[in-house]
Amino acid sequence: MTTLRHIKDIATRAEATLLQDAVGVAALAVMLVVGLHLPALI
């Protein structure tokens, strides 16, 4: 089994939660950026 096929199989099985995971990653990125810029605002 190739690595690409393995990743494709995982993505197919987790298709229901893929959008939720992407939203979670975006939220974490926003919190990181805000947290890093917060000391400059205070």
Helices and strands as residue ranges (DSSP letters): H 3-13, H 18-41
